[in-house]
Amino acid sequence: MQLWQNIPLFLIVCPLMCAVVCSVLKGKAARGVMAALSALVCVGMGLVLFFSARMGESYAYPMGAIGAPYGNELRVGITEGIVGLAFSLVIFLSVLGGWRKLKADVPENKIHLYAAMVCLLTSAMSAMTFTNDLFTSYVFIEISTIAACALISATNKGRTLYGAARYMLMNLLGSGLFLLGVSMLYCLTGHLLFPQIEEHVKMLLSSRQYLTPLSLSFVLMTLGIAIKSALYPFHTWLPNAYASTTVASSALLSSLISKMYIFLLIKIFFRSAGAQLFAEGIGDFLFMFAVVGIVMGSVDAIREHHLSRMVAYSSVAQIGYIFLGISLGTEAGMAAALFHILAHSAAKSMLFLASGKLREVSEKGDGFRNVRGAGFRAPLAGAAFAVGACSLIGVPLLGGFASKIFLAQAGIELGGWRMAVVLGALAVSTVLNVIYMLRTTLTLYRPSGRQEMVKSPLRKDVCFTVAILALIALNVFLGVAGGQVMEWIHRGIALFV
C-alpha cells in the first residue's frame, strides 16, 4: 500500500484528536486549531482526489486485521474524493465567513467547546464519506448528531435552545429507525461490510426468501435518513434549527449535515441493495416523497417573511431534488443527485453567510421589512445573496442551472411517466423558486427611507470577504465547468458501484 492511501484514515483520526485538544485549550488557541484543521482537511481531500484520479481505480482500506463479517473498512475512489473535497471546502469557508460573528455570538468560555464540535463534525464527514461498513456509519451518524446539536445551541438563547431540542428529538428518532434497519439487515445477511451485504442480498432476492423483512430493513434505514436530512414531510425541525443559530453553524449544517446522510444512503443503496431492490418498490416511494418535497418546500418558503427562515425552508425543496435523482435508480440519476449535492452546498452556505451579514446591518432582525435596502448597506453580502438565489432558481452559468439540466436529462433518459413527472416538478419548482427568491432579492434593494448608499458602519470583515468571493467563484465554476465536473462524477461512479 502506498503512503498516500493512508490519508483517508488520517482525515478521520486527526479531527478526533484535534477535538480532544480543543476541549482543553483556551478560546483563541482552540479557534486557531479549528481553522488550521479545516484547511488541512481541504488539502487532504484534494490529495485523495488527485491520486485517486491518477490511479484510475478505487481501493479498500481495512482498519485492522479483523475481516468480514465484523471488520471495519474504508473505500476510496474518485467519487469519495469529489464529495469529500466539496464538504471540506464548505466547512472551511463557513468557519472563515462566520469567524467574526462567531466571536460575538458564542460566549468566550464556550468557544473551545464550539471548536471541538466542529472538529468532531469534520471527522464524521470524513468517516461517512469513506466508510464501507454499516457499523462505522452508525457510530459517526451519532457523533454528527451530537456535534450538530451542540453547534445549534452554542449561542445559548431561547430560540436556539428550542431549535436544538427539536433537532435532537427528530434526529434521535431517525437514528433509532436507521439502527433498527441495520439490525434487521444484519440478522438477514450476517454481515456489516457493504460488499458482503450485497452478495447476500442478491442471494435472497434470487431465491425470493425473506423479501418482506429485507425490504423493510432498507425502508427503515431510508426513513431514518429521510428524517435526519429533512425530506418533506419530516422537515419541521429544520427552520428553527438553522435560522436561529450563529451564522457559521447555519452555513455548516445546511450545507453539510443533510448531504452527509444522503451520500451515505447512496452508498447503502448502490453498494448493498442494488437496482433490483429499487424495482421492488422502494424507489417509487422515494420518488413520490421527493416530488412532493420539491413543490411543498418551495410553497413553505413563499409563505415565510423572515430572511433566514426563508433560506432554511428553501433547503427542503433542494433536498427533494437530491432524493429525486436517487429515486430514479439509474447511473444518470445518481450522478445528477451527486452534482446537486455539490451545487446546493456551495449556494446554501453562501446564502446563510450573506443572510447573517444582511441581518447584522438591519434593525430589529431579519424580517422582510427590516432588511429592505440591506443590499446597499452590505454590498458584498447583497451581491452574494443574489448570486446564490440565481443559482437555486437555475440561472445559466451557475451551478443550480447545470444541476437542473442534469436532473432533466436523467428523467428523459428513463422515459415513461417518470419523465413527465420529473420535468413537470422541475418546471413548477423553478417558477416557485423565482417567486420567493426574486421577491427576497428585490426586497434587499428596495428603498426603505434610510440612507441606502451608506455602507455598513461595522469594520471591514476580511475573512467574510474572502469566504464569500470563494463561494461565488465556486458557484460560477460549477455552472461553467458543469460538464467537466459531471464527467468526473461519471468516472467515479464507474468505480463506485
Residue pairs with C-beta under 8 A, 6 or more apart in sequence:
1 61
2 51
4 47
4 48
4 51
5 51
5 59
5 61
5 76
6 61
7 44
7 47
7 48
8 48
8 61
8 74
8 76
8 80
8 126
8 130
9 61
9 63
9 74
10 44
11 41
11 44
11 45
11 48
11 84
11 126
11 130
12 123
12 126
12 127
12 130
13 123
14 37
14 40
14 41
14 123
15 37
15 41
15 119
15 120
15 122
15 123
15 126
16 119
16 120
16 123
18 33
18 34
18 37
18 119
19 116
19 117
19 119
19 120
19 123
20 116
21 33
22 30
22 33
22 34
22 112
22 113
22 115
22 116
22 119
23 30
23 112
23 113
23 116
24 112
25 33
25 112
25 115
26 112
27 108
27 109
27 111
27 112
28 111
29 112
30 111
30 112
30 114
30 115
30 116
31 99
31 102
31 103
31 111
31 115
33 115
33 119
34 95
34 115
34 118
34 119
35 92
35 95
35 96
35 99
37 119
37 122
38 88
38 91
38 92
38 95
38 96
38 118
38 122
39 92
41 88
41 91
41 92
41 122
41 126
42 85
42 88
42 89
42 92
44 88
45 81
45 84
45 85
45 87
45 88
46 85
48 76
48 80
48 81
48 84
48 85
49 78
49 81
49 82
49 84
49 85
50 81
52 58
52 76
52 77
52 78
52 80
52 81
53 78
53 81
53 488
53 491
57 77
57 495
58 75
58 76
58 77
58 78
58 80
58 495
58 496
59 75
59 76
59 77
60 73
60 74
60 75
60 132
61 73
61 74
61 75
61 76
61 130
62 71
62 72
62 73
63 71
63 72
63 73
63 74
64 71
64 72
66 72
68 191
68 192
68 193
68 195
68 196
69 190
69 191
69 192
69 193
69 196
70 135
70 192
71 133
71 192
71 193
72 131
72 133
72 135
72 136
73 131
73 132
73 133
73 193
74 130
74 131
74 132
75 130
75 131
75 132
75 194
76 130
77 492
77 495
77 496
78 488
78 491
78 492
78 495
78 496
79 338
79 489
79 492
79 493
79 495
79 496
80 129
80 130
80 492
80 496
81 492
82 338
82 342
82 485
82 488
82 489
82 492
83 129
83 263
83 338
83 341
83 342
84 125
84 126
84 129
84 130
86 341
86 342
86 345
86 346
87 125
87 129
87 256
87 259
87 260
87 345
88 122
88 125
89 474
90 251
90 252
90 255
90 256
90 345
90 346
90 349
91 118
91 121
91 122
91 125
91 252
91 256
93 251
93 349
93 467
93 470
93 471
94 248
94 251
94 252
94 255
94 256
94 349
94 352
94 353
94 467
95 102
95 118
95 248
95 252
96 463
96 464
96 466
96 467
97 247
97 248
97 251
97 349
97 353
97 463
97 464
97 467
97 468
97 471
98 246
98 247
98 248
98 249
98 251
98 353
98 356
98 464
99 248
99 461
99 463
99 464
100 461
100 463
100 464
101 246
101 247
101 248
101 356
101 360
102 111
102 114
102 246
102 247
102 248
103 111
105 154
105 155
105 246
105 247
106 114
106 154
106 155
106 246
107 156
110 154
110 156
113 150
113 154
114 150
114 151
114 154
117 147
117 150
117 151
117 154
118 147
118 151
118 252
120 143
120 144
120 146
120 147
121 144
121 147
121 148
121 151
121 252
121 256
121 257
123 140
123 143
124 140
124 141
124 143
124 144
124 147
124 260
125 144
125 256
125 260
127 136
127 137
127 139
127 140
127 143
128 137
128 140
128 141
128 144
128 260
128 261
128 263
128 264
129 260
129 263
131 137
131 140
131 264
131 267
132 193
132 194
132 195
132 267
132 271
133 192
133 193
133 194
134 182
134 185
134 186
134 192
134 194
134 197
134 268
135 192
137 264
137 268
138 175
138 178
138 179
138 182
141 175
141 178
141 228
141 261
141 264
142 175
144 257
144 260
145 168
145 171
145 172
145 175
145 228
148 167
148 171
148 253
148 257
149 164
149 167
149 168
149 171
151 245
151 249
151 252
151 253
152 160
152 163
152 164
152 167
152 241
152 244
152 245
152 249
152 253
153 160
153 161
153 163
153 164
153 245
154 160
154 245
154 246
154 249
155 244
155 245
155 246
157 244
159 240
159 244
160 244
160 245
162 240
162 244
163 237
163 240
163 241
163 242
163 243
163 244
163 245
164 241
164 245
166 236
166 237
166 240
166 241
167 237
167 240
167 241
169 237
170 227
170 228
170 234
170 236
170 237
171 227
171 228
171 237
173 224
173 227
174 223
174 224
174 225
174 226
174 227
174 228
174 234
175 224
175 228
176 224
177 220
177 221
177 223
177 224
177 227
178 220
178 221
178 224
178 225
178 228
179 224
180 220
180 224
181 216
181 217
181 218
181 219
181 220
181 221
181 222
181 223
181 224
182 192
182 217
182 221
184 213
184 216
184 217
184 220
185 197
185 214
185 217
185 218
185 221
185 272
186 192
188 200
188 204
188 210
188 213
188 214
188 217
189 196
189 197
189 200
189 201
189 204
190 200
191 197
191 200
194 267
194 268
194 271
194 272
195 271
197 271
197 272
198 271
198 272
198 273
198 274
201 214
201 272
201 273
201 274
201 277
202 274
202 276
204 210
204 211
204 214
205 211
205 214
205 274
205 276
205 277
211 280
214 277
215 277
215 280
215 281
215 282
218 268
218 269
218 273
218 277
218 282
219 282
219 285
221 265
221 268
222 265
222 282
222 286
225 261
225 262
225 264
225 265
226 234
226 289
226 323
227 234
228 257
228 258
228 261
229 257
229 258
229 259
229 261
229 262
229 319
230 237
230 238
230 258
230 315
230 316
230 319
231 289
231 290
231 293
231 316
231 319
231 320
231 323
232 289
232 292
232 293
232 296
232 297
232 316
232 319
232 320
233 292
233 293
233 296
235 293
235 297
235 316
235 319
238 312
238 313
238 315
238 316
239 304
239 309
239 312
239 313
241 253
241 312
242 250
242 253
242 254
242 308
242 311
242 312
242 315
242 352
243 250
243 306
243 308
243 309
243 311
243 312
244 308
245 253
246 356
247 352
247 353
247 355
247 356
247 357
250 308
250 312
250 352
250 355
250 356
251 348
251 349
251 350
251 352
251 353
252 349
254 311
254 312
254 315
254 348
254 349
254 352
255 344
255 345
255 346
255 348
255 349
255 352
256 345
258 315
258 319
259 322
259 341
259 344
259 345
262 319
262 322
262 323
262 326
262 337
262 341
263 338
263 341
265 326
266 326
266 334
266 337
266 338
269 277
269 278
269 326
270 334
270 496
270 497
271 496
271 497
273 282
275 329
275 330
278 329
279 329
283 327
283 328
283 329
284 327
286 323
286 326
286 327
287 324
287 327
287 328
287 418
287 421
289 320
289 323
290 320
290 321
290 323
290 324
290 326
290 327
291 320
291 324
291 421
291 425
292 320
293 316
293 317
293 319
293 320
293 323
294 317
294 320
294 321
294 324
294 425
294 426
294 428
294 429
295 317
295 320
295 425
295 428
295 429
295 432
296 316
296 317
297 313
297 314
297 315
297 316
297 317
297 318
297 319
297 320
298 314
298 317
298 429
298 432
298 433
298 435
298 436
299 432
300 313
300 316
301 310
301 313
301 314
301 316
301 317
301 432
301 436
302 432
302 435
302 436
304 310
304 313
304 436
305 367
305 368
306 365
306 366
306 367
306 368
307 355
307 358
307 359
307 366
307 367
307 368
307 371
307 440
308 352
308 355
308 356
308 359
308 366
310 436
310 440
311 348
311 351
311 352
311 355
314 351
314 392
314 433
314 436
314 437
315 344
315 348
317 429
317 432
317 433
318 340
318 344
318 348
318 392
320 429
321 337
321 340
321 344
321 403
321 404
321 407
321 429
322 337
322 340
322 341
322 344
323 337
324 333
324 337
324 407
324 422
324 425
325 333
325 334
325 335
325 336
325 337
325 338
325 340
325 407
325 410
326 333
326 334
326 337
327 333
328 334
328 410
328 411
328 414
328 418
328 422
330 410
330 413
330 414
331 490
331 493
331 497
332 406
332 409
332 410
332 413
332 414
333 407
333 410
333 414
334 493
335 406
335 410
335 486
335 489
335 490
335 493
336 403
336 406
336 407
336 409
336 410
338 489
338 493
339 402
339 403
339 406
339 478
339 482
339 485
339 486
339 489
340 403
340 406
340 407
342 399
342 478
342 485
343 391
343 399
343 400
343 402
343 403
343 475
343 478
344 392
344 400
344 403
346 391
346 399
346 471
346 474
346 475
346 478
347 388
347 391
347 392
347 398
347 399
347 400
347 475
348 388
349 471
350 384
350 385
350 387
350 388
350 468
350 471
350 472
350 475
351 384
351 385
351 388
351 389
351 392
353 381
353 384
353 464
353 467
353 468
353 471
354 381
354 382
354 384
354 385
354 388
354 468
355 366
355 381
355 385
357 378
357 380
357 381
357 456
357 461
357 464
358 366
358 371
358 374
358 375
358 378
358 381
358 382
358 385
358 444
359 365
359 366
359 370
359 371
359 374
360 378
360 456
360 458
361 374
361 377
361 378
361 381
361 456
361 458
362 370
362 371
362 374
362 377
363 370
364 370
368 440
368 443
371 443
371 444
372 443
372 444
372 446
372 447
372 448
373 444
373 445
373 446
373 447
373 448
373 450
373 452
374 381
374 382
374 444
375 381
375 382
375 383
375 385
375 386
375 441
375 444
375 445
376 382
376 445
376 452
376 453
376 454
377 452
377 454
377 455
377 456
378 455
378 456
379 455
380 464
380 465
380 468
381 468
382 444
382 445
383 472
384 468
384 471
384 472
385 440
385 441
385 444
386 441
386 444
387 398
387 472
387 475
387 476
388 475
389 437
389 438
389 440
389 441
390 398
390 400
390 437
391 398
391 399
391 400
391 401
391 475
391 479
392 400
392 433
392 437
393 400
393 430
393 433
393 434
393 437
393 438
394 400
394 401
394 403
394 404
394 430
394 433
395 401
396 479
397 476
397 479
397 480
398 475
398 476
398 478
398 479
399 474
399 475
399 476
399 477
399 478
399 479
399 482
400 479
401 479
401 482
402 478
402 479
402 482
402 483
402 486
403 478
403 482
404 426
404 430
405 482
406 482
406 486
407 422
407 426
408 422
408 423
408 426
410 422
411 418
411 419
411 421
411 422
411 423
411 426
412 419
412 423
414 422
478 485
